[in-house]
Amino acid sequence: MNIQARKLVLIEEFLRISDESIITKLESFIKQEKKVSHEERLTPMSLKEFHEMIDQAKRDSNDGRVISHQELKKKIKSWK
């Protein structure tokens, strides 16, 4: 059975569940597994990469490629 067929079987089974506590447990399990999967894919940056980022931030600041805290807050409000 391929992954698509397995998903369909799982969906059909899920739709038959009438116990809300089971659904809550499944939601928690899925959230936790997604979090673990995401964390496993994270890789720490090297010290060289870290220093390069700091150097770039300094260049950006020196060259005026920055915005104030107030400007950032205004931009964020417009995102909503």
N, C-alpha and C positions, 0 to 999 in steps of 0.2 A: 504494500500500500504506500503510495507516494505521499509527500507532505500535504498536498492540496486535499487529497481524499481524507487524510487524518484530521485536517482542520475542519472539514465538513462534518465528520463524525463527531468531533468534539463540540462543534456548534449545536448540532442536533441534541446532543446529550445535555449541554448547558441549558438549552431552551426548555427541557423537561424538568429542570430543577425548580421546586416551588418553595424550598426552605431558604429564607433570606440569610440565615447565618452561614449557610454553605456558600452563597454568592459572595458574602462579605469576606469569607476566608479565601476564596478564589481570587478576589480583587487584591487582597493583601499579598497573596503569594505572587501574583503576576507583577505587582509593583516592586516587590522585593527582588524578584528574579531579574527584572529590567535594570534595577539599580546595580545589582551585582555584575551583570553582564557589561554594563557601561563602565563600571569601575575597573573591571579586568582589562578593558581596552585602553585605559589611561596609561600613559608612560611619562615618567618624570623628565623634565628638561635637563639638559646637561648644564654644568656650570658655565661653559662657553656660551651656550644659548642665552642663559640668564644675563650674563654680562653684555651680550650683544643687544638684548632688549633694553637694558639700562642705558647703554650708549645711544641707542636710537631715540629713547625717550628724552635724553638730554639734548640731542640734536633738534628734535621736534620743539622742545621748549625754547631753545636758543633761537630758532628760526621762526618763532611765533605761531607754530602749528598746534595751538592749544586753545581751549575755550574755558571760560570761567565756570565756577560752580553754579552760579545763577543762570548762565546761558544753558548749561546742561539740564538744569531743572526745568527750564522753559521748553526745551526740546522734548524732554521726557513727557511733559504734560500734553504735548501735541500728539504723542503716539496713541493716546487713549481714544 
